[in-house]
Amino acid sequence: MDKLKRNLMTQIWELYDLDSLEDAVFNNDSAEYLKDAYDLQERKNMYDSLKWAEKNPSFKFESIMENAPVIGKLKFTNEEVYEYLMLFKTFMEKEEYKLLLEDRELKKPEDYI
């Protein structure tokens, strides 16, 4: 699987914890978490993958998770996964969150405990 598709795994992973797309929350806390967990280049790579997804809405997005350590099948249709990814893309583009601009020192996993 190429890098662009693999980078979508992070966003799709979140869908396993949601019951509906309405449960998806993209706010300042989400932005702060992303900036703490992923450096600027990683976030730009995520965004590039979202731009690829935007141009490929019929791609079978669940196939990206075939080798991921997840249990069960996604409860969302391919169209819903695409919709979610486009919501995430819009979130990343909002200047107020500086997801594509701000670099900072990453937090270590133990900092989240």
N, CA, C and O of each residue as an XYZ file, in Angstrom:
452
protein
N       0.867     -1.185      0.000
C       0.000      0.000      0.000
C       0.901      1.231      0.000
O       1.873      1.301      0.751
N       0.577      2.163     -0.820
C       1.461      3.312     -0.883
C       1.254      4.254      0.313
O       0.267      4.172      1.045
N       2.215      5.132      0.468
C       2.275      6.016      1.630
C       1.028      6.898      1.776
O       0.538      7.093      2.888
N       0.518      7.426      0.674
C      -0.661      8.291      0.749
C      -1.837      7.568      1.387
O      -2.521      8.121      2.249
N      -2.067      6.347      0.970
C      -3.185      5.579      1.526
C      -2.907      5.195      2.969
O      -3.794      5.274      3.818
N      -1.681      4.780      3.248
C      -1.320      4.366      4.606
C      -1.507      5.511      5.608
O      -1.882      5.281      6.758
N      -1.247      6.727      5.170
C      -1.406      7.878      6.063
C      -2.861      8.127      6.457
O      -3.115      8.830      7.435
N      -3.805      7.573      5.730
C      -5.220      7.717      6.083
C      -5.608      6.826      7.256
O      -6.664      7.017      7.859
N      -4.771      5.868      7.578
C      -5.064      4.925      8.651
C      -5.355      5.649      9.973
O      -6.258      5.258     10.712
N      -4.601      6.686     10.261
C      -4.781      7.432     11.511
C      -6.196      7.994     11.629
O      -6.827      7.888     12.680
N      -6.683      8.585     10.554
C      -8.027      9.171     10.597
C      -9.096      8.082     10.627
O     -10.056      8.178     11.391
N      -8.938      7.061      9.811
C      -9.941      5.998      9.748
C     -10.021      5.247     11.070
O     -11.100      4.813     11.475
N      -8.902      5.094     11.733
C      -8.847      4.392     13.021
C      -9.890      4.962     13.995
O     -10.535      4.210     14.726
N     -10.047      6.258     14.003
C     -10.990      6.918     14.918
C     -12.429      6.461     14.698
O     -13.237      6.496     15.627
N     -12.753      6.042     13.502
C     -14.124      5.616     13.201
C     -14.539      4.362     13.967
O     -15.730      4.126     14.171
N     -13.578      3.566     14.387
C     -13.898      2.356     15.145
C     -14.489      2.690     16.517
O     -15.146      1.853     17.136
N     -14.251      3.916     16.985
C     -14.765      4.335     18.292
C     -16.051      5.152     18.197
O     -16.600      5.557     19.222
N     -16.530      5.395     16.998
C     -17.725      6.220     16.824
C     -18.939      5.359     16.487
O     -18.830      4.338     15.808
N     -20.094      5.797     16.979
C     -21.349      5.139     16.627
C     -22.000      5.796     15.420
O     -22.725      5.148     14.664
N     -21.739      7.087     15.242
C     -22.265      7.807     14.088
C     -21.304      8.944     13.757
O     -20.485      9.336     14.588
N     -21.409      9.464     12.551
C     -20.533     10.571     12.156
C     -20.810     11.822     12.977
O     -19.936     12.676     13.126
N     -22.015     11.931     13.505
C     -22.344     13.078     14.354
C     -21.512     13.089     15.640
O     -21.374     14.126     16.288
N     -20.962     11.927     16.000
C     -20.128     11.834     17.201
C     -18.701     12.341     16.964
O     -17.932     12.500     17.912
N     -18.357     12.588     15.722
C     -17.014     13.084     15.402
C     -16.892     14.523     15.877
O     -17.712     15.377     15.541
N     -15.858     14.774     16.660
C     -15.635     16.108     17.205
C     -14.275     16.608     16.735
O     -13.246     15.979     16.981
N     -14.291     17.731     16.066
C     -13.054     18.374     15.622
C     -13.054     19.775     16.216
O     -13.785     20.654     15.760
N     -12.236     19.971     17.226
C     -12.204     21.254     17.921
C     -10.776     21.578     18.342
O      -9.834     20.920     17.902
N     -10.614     22.577     19.183
C      -9.289     22.991     19.622
C      -8.570     21.857     20.367
O      -7.364     21.673     20.199
N      -9.300     21.104     21.182
C      -8.674     19.977     21.881
C      -8.141     18.950     20.882
O      -7.049     18.411     21.061
N      -8.909     18.686     19.844
C      -8.463     17.753     18.806
C      -7.197     18.273     18.133
O      -6.254     17.518     17.895
N      -7.186     19.559     17.832
C      -6.025     20.171     17.180
C      -4.796     20.101     18.085
O      -3.698     19.786     17.625
N      -4.984     20.392     19.360
C      -3.856     20.346     20.299
C      -3.306     18.932     20.415
O      -2.092     18.736     20.473
N      -4.194     17.953     20.448
C      -3.740     16.564     20.500
C      -2.903     16.221     19.262
O      -1.828     15.633     19.383
N      -3.390     16.585     18.083
C      -2.660     16.290     16.850
C      -1.292     16.967     16.837
O      -0.308     16.372     16.397
N      -1.229     18.208     17.318
C       0.056     18.920     17.331
C       1.007     18.328     18.374
O       2.225     18.388     18.207
N       0.460     17.764     19.439
C       1.297     17.118     20.460
C       1.787     15.742     20.003
O       2.882     15.319     20.373
N       0.988     15.050     19.207
C       1.280     13.661     18.841
C       2.005     13.507     17.497
O       2.715     12.523     17.286
N       1.831     14.468     16.595
C       2.408     14.367     15.254
C       3.146     15.647     14.907
O       2.623     16.747     15.088
N       4.359     15.498     14.411
C       5.097     16.701     14.048
C       4.491     17.324     12.788
O       3.629     16.734     12.137
N       4.953     18.503     12.471
C       4.375     19.260     11.354
C       4.442     18.473     10.048
O       3.474     18.459      9.289
N       5.560     17.824      9.779
C       5.678     17.078      8.529
C       4.691     15.907      8.492
O       4.101     15.634      7.447
N       4.508     15.222      9.606
C       3.540     14.118      9.656
C       2.123     14.628      9.401
O       1.345     13.987      8.693
N       1.789     15.784      9.982
C       0.454     16.351      9.758
C       0.282     16.771      8.298
O      -0.795     16.604      7.727
N       1.334     17.311      7.697
C       1.261     17.663      6.275
C       1.092     16.410      5.422
O       0.374     16.430      4.422
N       1.751     15.324      5.814
C       1.578     14.060      5.091
C       0.143     13.566      5.222
O      -0.432     13.077      4.249
N      -0.446     13.688      6.420
C      -1.852     13.312      6.617
C      -2.738     14.133      5.676
O      -3.633     13.605      5.017
N      -2.459     15.440      5.633
C      -3.262     16.325      4.797
C      -3.122     15.961      3.310
O      -4.109     15.973      2.574
N      -1.908     15.640      2.874
C      -1.709     15.220      1.484
C      -2.545     13.974      1.175
O      -3.104     13.840      0.086
N      -2.617     13.075      2.147
C      -3.426     11.866      1.972
C      -4.906     12.201      1.878
O      -5.640     11.580      1.108
N      -5.339     13.168      2.650
C      -6.738     13.597      2.593
C      -7.046     14.245      1.243
O      -8.141     14.078      0.706
N      -6.081     14.981      0.702
C      -6.279     15.566     -0.633
C      -6.377     14.450     -1.677
O      -7.167     14.546     -2.615
N      -5.573     13.390     -1.515
C      -5.671     12.248     -2.417
C      -7.060     11.611     -2.300
O      -7.696     11.301     -3.307
N      -7.523     11.421     -1.058
C      -8.838     10.809     -0.819
C      -9.944     11.639     -1.476
O     -10.885     11.089     -2.047
N      -9.823     12.949     -1.389
C     -10.832     13.826     -1.982
C     -10.989     13.557     -3.481
O     -12.093     13.641     -4.019
N      -9.898     13.239     -4.141
C      -9.927     12.984     -5.587
C     -10.288     11.541     -5.920
O     -10.467     11.195     -7.088
N     -10.394     10.695     -4.887
C     -10.653      9.270     -5.102
C     -11.790      8.764     -4.216
O     -11.595      7.831     -3.437
N     -12.973      9.368     -4.325
C     -14.066      9.006     -3.418
C     -14.560      7.565     -3.548
O     -15.181      7.045     -2.621
N     -14.298      6.923     -4.666
C     -14.779      5.548     -4.831
C     -13.761      4.505     -4.355
O     -14.041      3.307     -4.397
N     -12.593      4.946     -3.908
C     -11.612      4.013     -3.362
C     -12.227      3.316     -2.149
O     -12.956      3.946     -1.383
N     -11.948      2.042     -1.967
C     -12.477      1.277     -0.823
C     -11.618      1.571      0.403
O     -10.617      0.898      0.649
N     -12.020      2.584      1.166
C     -11.212      3.075      2.274
C     -11.001      2.050      3.384
O      -9.959      2.062      4.041
N     -11.961      1.172      3.603
C     -11.794      0.165      4.648
C     -10.621     -0.766      4.344
O     -10.038     -1.348      5.259
N     -10.276     -0.906      3.079
C      -9.165     -1.790      2.712
C      -7.844     -1.330      3.329
O      -6.929     -2.134      3.509
N      -7.746     -0.064      3.648
C      -6.541      0.467      4.288
C      -6.318     -0.195      5.642
O      -5.180     -0.322      6.094
N      -7.400     -0.617      6.289
C      -7.317     -1.159      7.644
C      -7.135     -2.681      7.672
O      -7.128     -3.274      8.751
N      -6.991     -3.313      6.524
C      -6.903     -4.773      6.476
C      -5.789     -5.344      7.340
O      -5.962     -6.409      7.931
N      -4.663     -4.672      7.428
C      -3.540     -5.167      8.222
C      -3.369     -4.412      9.541
O      -2.368     -4.589     10.236
N      -4.325     -3.591      9.873
C      -4.263     -2.847     11.133
C      -4.760     -3.734     12.278
O      -5.604     -4.605     12.068
N      -4.239     -3.511     13.482
C      -4.669     -4.336     14.628
C      -6.017     -3.880     15.194
O      -6.103     -3.448     16.344
N      -7.052     -3.979     14.384
C      -8.394     -3.603     14.818
C      -9.278     -4.849     14.811
O      -9.060     -5.779     14.035
N     -10.254     -4.846     15.670
C     -11.167     -5.980     15.757
C     -12.496     -5.568     15.154
O     -13.068     -4.546     15.532
N     -12.978     -6.353     14.229
C     -14.287     -6.083     13.659
C     -14.224     -5.254     12.396
O     -13.174     -4.764     11.980
N     -15.376     -5.123     11.819
C     -15.546     -4.388     10.577
C     -16.013     -2.969     10.898
O     -16.716     -2.742     11.883
N     -15.620     -2.043     10.073
C     -16.124     -0.671     10.225
C     -17.640     -0.676     10.075
O     -18.182     -1.380      9.223
N     -18.312      0.098     10.890
C     -19.772      0.148     10.812
C     -20.268      1.246      9.873
O     -21.453      1.578      9.863
N     -19.353      1.802      9.089
C     -19.707      2.886      8.185
C     -19.539      2.446      6.736
O     -18.665      1.640      6.415
N     -20.379      2.980      5.877
C     -20.256      2.704      4.451
C     -19.036      3.440      3.908
O     -18.482      4.320      4.567
N     -18.635      3.075      2.726
C     -17.507      3.768      2.097
C     -17.812      5.257      1.923
O     -16.931      6.101      2.088
N     -19.051      5.567      1.592
C     -19.447      6.971      1.419
C     -19.332      7.732      2.741
O     -18.920      8.892      2.761
N     -19.697      7.078      3.836
C     -19.594      7.722      5.152
C     -18.139      7.909      5.563
O     -17.789      8.927      6.159
N     -17.294      6.937      5.252
C     -15.861      7.083      5.550
C     -15.308      8.266      4.759
O     -14.550      9.076      5.293
N     -15.684      8.360      3.499
C     -15.256      9.485      2.669
C     -15.739     10.807      3.275
O     -14.972     11.766      3.368
N     -16.989     10.857      3.680
C     -17.542     12.074      4.290
C     -16.740     12.459      5.538
O     -16.407     13.627      5.738
N     -16.441     11.470      6.361
C     -15.649     11.707      7.569
C     -14.265     12.259      7.207
O     -13.795     13.219      7.818
N     -13.630     11.657      6.226
C     -12.298     12.115      5.819
C     -12.342     13.553      5.309
O     -11.414     14.326      5.546
N     -13.410     13.909      4.614
C     -13.530     15.286      4.117
C     -13.794     16.261      5.267
O     -13.346     17.406      5.222
N     -14.516     15.814      6.293
C     -14.688     16.644      7.487
C     -13.337     16.871      8.170
O     -13.034     17.975      8.624
N     -12.541     15.816      8.233
C     -11.214     15.914      8.839
C     -10.324     16.851      8.018
O      -9.570     17.643      8.584
N     -10.408     16.765      6.709
C      -9.632     17.645      5.828
C     -10.011     19.102      6.072
O      -9.134     19.955      6.204
N     -11.289     19.388      6.134
C     -11.759     20.752      6.395
C     -11.254     21.246      7.743
O     -10.837     22.397      7.873
N     -11.293     20.381      8.735
C     -10.770     20.709     10.065
C      -9.287     21.075      9.976
O      -8.863     22.072     10.560
N      -8.511     20.295      9.266
C      -7.073     20.553      9.166
C      -6.784     21.867      8.443
O      -5.744     22.481      8.680
N      -7.672     22.300      7.578
C      -7.470     23.519      6.789
C      -7.787     24.794      7.571
O      -7.395     25.882      7.149
N      -8.469     24.685      8.671
C      -8.864     25.881      9.417
C      -7.633     26.548     10.029
O      -6.922     25.957     10.842
N      -7.406     27.778      9.621
C      -6.214     28.515     10.063
C      -6.146     28.673     11.573
O      -5.056     28.709     12.144
N      -7.286     28.765     12.219
C      -7.305     28.976     13.673
C      -6.605     27.853     14.435
O      -6.098     28.081     15.533
N      -6.571     26.641     13.870
C      -5.955     25.512     14.558
C      -4.473     25.354     14.240
O      -3.764     24.652     14.961
N      -3.993     25.990     13.177
C      -2.586     25.970     12.793
C      -2.006     24.561     12.632
O      -0.822     24.340     12.886
N      -2.838     23.621     12.214
C      -2.376     22.245     12.058
C      -1.363     22.083     10.931
O      -0.546     21.162     10.960
N      -1.407     22.959      9.952
C      -0.487     22.872      8.833
C       0.609     23.931      8.912
O       1.367     24.129      7.962
N       0.681     24.607     10.055
C       1.650     25.692     10.229
C       2.548     25.537     11.454
O       3.748     25.800     11.385
N       1.976     25.118     12.549
C       2.687     25.133     13.831
C       3.457     23.840     14.079
O       2.921     22.737     13.970
N       4.725     24.016     14.416
C       5.536     22.866     14.815
C       5.872     23.049     16.282
O       6.032     24.174     16.756
N       5.978     21.952     16.990
C       6.312     22.000     18.408
C       6.915     20.675     18.813
O       6.892     19.704     18.057
N       7.453     20.649     20.009
C       8.005     19.402     20.523
C       6.857     18.440     20.809
O       5.839     18.816     21.390
N       7.043     17.210     20.396
C       6.001     16.198     20.594
C       5.976     15.734     22.025
O       7.006     15.714     22.700
N       4.802     15.360     22.490
C       4.674     14.758     23.817
C       5.014     13.278     23.716
O       4.820     12.650     22.675
N       5.513     12.748     24.789
C       5.797     11.322     24.870
C       4.507     10.590     25.287
O       3.652     11.186     25.942
N       4.361      9.325     24.919
C       3.140      8.590     25.287
C       2.827      8.651     26.781
O       1.659      8.728     27.162
N       3.829      8.619     27.609
C       3.581      8.650     29.062
C       3.041     10.011     29.533
O       2.485     10.110     30.627
N       3.204     11.055     28.711
C       2.656     12.373     29.065
C       1.134     12.397     28.999
O       0.498     13.293     29.554
N       0.542     11.398     28.310
C      -0.906     11.358     28.164
C      -1.587     10.612     29.313
O      -2.813     10.631     29.427
N      -0.815      9.974     30.141
C      -1.384      9.165     31.236
C      -1.679     10.025     32.439
O      -2.160      9.522     33.454
